[in-house]
Amino acid sequence: MGFASESIEQPARGYELRIVQEVLLALLAGEPSHGYELRTRLALALGPLAESLSDGQVYVTLGRLQRAGLVRSKRVDQTDRLERKVYELTRSGRERVAAWLRDTSWPAPAPAVFHLKLVAAAAAGLADPVVLVKLQRDELLLALRDAQQKAWDGPTGSVGGLLLEGVVLRLQADLRWLEACAAHWSARG
């Protein structure tokens, strides 16, 4: 999926890509940086969850932010290495970071989207909601196992560990909700 026709407000991979954009902007608010520095700082913040973040994603996102007028880049000579491209925020970028920090909304919770899928599937006779709940539950159990393993393998007390704790707790809550969904749709026959 290409990026050319997508707006900076509605990225290709939804919230996941948008949060990378916002965090990169916030990291640049502190000081101008080159892509590798930003990738390293982002990986530190995400801990083991950074495994899914490719180096290319950081550079593609920086390019999108530059095309949107939120960052600019310049080439900087180095004494012991090749010149490097350094990114810094524009005034619009600083305004976006300030707005992001003030924003207290969260992305639409997954249960709302999944609930609508169940209702629509049942109403249109497209699928058995109980089967959809089971499939979703199986996926969440895999994600929970993966997040717990990463939490156990990671260093105690790290910033990334705190994020993993939130992921685990949210997955556990979603699984409890899916149990309620299964009970509801099973009772409806």
C-alpha positions in Angstrom: 0.0 0.0 0.0 1.6 3.3 -1.1 1.7 6.5 0.8 1.3 9.0 -2.0 -2.5 9.4 -1.8 -2.9 9.2 1.9 -3.2 12.2 4.1 -0.9 12.7 7.0 -3.9 12.7 9.3 -5.1 9.2 8.1 -2.0 7.1 7.6 -2.0 3.7 5.9 -1.8 1.6 9.0 -4.1 3.7 11.1 -3.2 4.4 14.7 0.0 2.3 14.6 1.6 4.5 12.0 0.1 7.7 13.3 1.6 7.1 16.7 5.1 6.6 15.1 4.6 9.9 13.4 3.7 11.7 16.5 6.5 10.2 18.6 9.1 11.1 15.9 7.8 14.6 15.9 8.0 14.8 19.7 11.5 13.3 19.7 12.6 16.0 17.2 11.1 18.7 19.5 13.9 18.1 21.9 16.7 18.5 19.3 17.4 18.0 15.6 18.4 14.4 14.9 19.3 12.0 12.1 17.2 9.0 11.3 19.4 6.4 13.0 19.3 8.4 16.3 15.6 8.7 16.1 15.2 4.9 15.4 17.4 4.1 18.4 15.5 6.4 20.7 12.1 5.1 19.5 13.3 1.5 19.9 14.4 2.3 23.5 10.9 3.7 24.2 9.1 0.7 22.7 11.4 -2.0 24.2 10.7 -5.4 22.7 7.7 -4.1 20.8 10.1 -2.2 18.5 10.9 -5.5 16.8 8.0 -4.9 14.4 9.4 -1.4 13.6 11.7 -1.5 10.6 14.4 1.1 9.9 12.7 1.8 6.6 9.5 2.7 8.4 11.3 5.4 10.3 12.8 6.9 7.1 9.5 6.6 5.2 7.7 8.3 8.0 10.3 11.1 8.2 9.8 11.6 4.4 6.0 11.8 4.9 6.5 14.3 7.7 8.8 16.4 5.5 6.3 16.4 2.6 3.6 17.5 5.0 5.8 20.4 6.1 6.2 19.2 9.7 9.9 18.6 9.5 12.8 19.8 7.3 16.1 18.2 6.7 19.6 19.4 5.9 22.9 17.7 5.2 25.5 18.0 7.9 29.2 17.3 7.3 31.0 15.0 9.8 34.7 14.8 10.3 35.0 11.0 10.7 32.0 9.9 8.5 30.0 10.7 5.4 27.6 13.6 5.7 24.4 12.9 7.4 20.8 14.1 6.9 19.5 15.8 10.1 15.8 16.4 10.6 14.3 19.2 12.6 10.8 20.5 13.3 9.2 23.3 11.4 6.9 25.7 13.2 3.9 23.6 12.0 5.7 20.5 13.4 6.1 22.2 16.8 2.4 23.2 16.8 1.4 19.6 15.9 3.5 18.2 18.9 1.9 20.7 21.2 -1.6 19.7 20.0 -0.7 16.0 20.3 0.4 16.5 23.9 -2.8 18.3 24.8 -5.0 15.6 23.1 -6.6 13.3 25.7 -8.5 11.1 23.3 -7.6 7.5 22.7 -8.1 5.6 19.5 -11.5 3.8 19.1 -11.3 0.8 21.3 -11.1 -2.5 19.5 -14.3 -3.8 21.3 -16.4 -1.2 19.6 -15.3 -2.2 16.2 -15.5 -5.9 16.9 -19.0 -5.5 18.5 -20.2 -3.8 15.3 -18.7 -6.7 13.2 -20.7 -9.2 15.4 -23.9 -7.3 15.1 -23.6 -6.9 11.3 -22.6 -10.5 10.8 -25.6 -11.7 12.8 -28.1 -9.3 11.2 -27.0 -10.1 7.7 -26.6 -13.8 8.3 -23.0 -13.6 7.1 -21.3 -15.5 9.9 -22.0 -17.1 13.2 -21.0 -14.5 15.9 -19.9 -17.3 18.2 -17.4 -18.5 15.6 -16.1 -15.0 15.1 -15.7 -14.6 18.8 -13.7 -17.8 19.0 -11.4 -16.7 16.1 -10.8 -13.4 17.7 -10.2 -15.0 21.1 -7.6 -17.3 19.5 -5.8 -14.3 18.0 -5.8 -12.4 21.3 -4.5 -15.5 23.2 -1.6 -15.6 20.8 -0.9 -11.9 21.2 -1.2 -12.2 25.0 1.3 -15.1 25.0 3.7 -13.1 22.9 3.4 -10.0 25.0 3.9 -12.0 28.3 6.9 -13.7 26.9 8.5 -10.4 25.8 7.7 -8.9 29.3 9.3 -11.9 31.0 12.4 -11.7 28.7 12.8 -7.9 29.1 14.7 -6.0 31.8 12.7 -5.3 34.9 11.6 -1.7 35.4 12.3 -0.6 31.8 10.1 1.9 30.0 9.4 -0.7 27.3 8.4 -3.1 30.1 5.8 -0.6 31.3 4.3 -0.5 27.9 4.2 -4.3 27.7 2.4 -4.4 31.1 -0.2 -2.1 29.6 -0.5 -4.4 26.5 -0.9 -7.5 28.6 -3.6 -5.9 30.8 -5.5 -4.6 27.8 -5.4 -8.0 26.2 -6.6 -9.7 29.4 -9.5 -7.2 29.6 -10.4 -7.8 25.9 -10.4 -11.6 26.5 -12.8 -11.2 29.5 -15.0 -9.1 27.3 -14.9 -11.8 24.5 -16.1 -14.3 27.1 -19.1 -12.1 27.7 -19.7 -11.8 24.0 -19.5 -15.6 23.6 -22.0 -16.1 26.4 -24.4 -13.5 24.9 -24.3 -14.9 21.4 -24.5 -18.5 22.5 -27.6 -17.7 24.6 -29.2 -16.1 21.5 -28.6 -19.4 19.6 
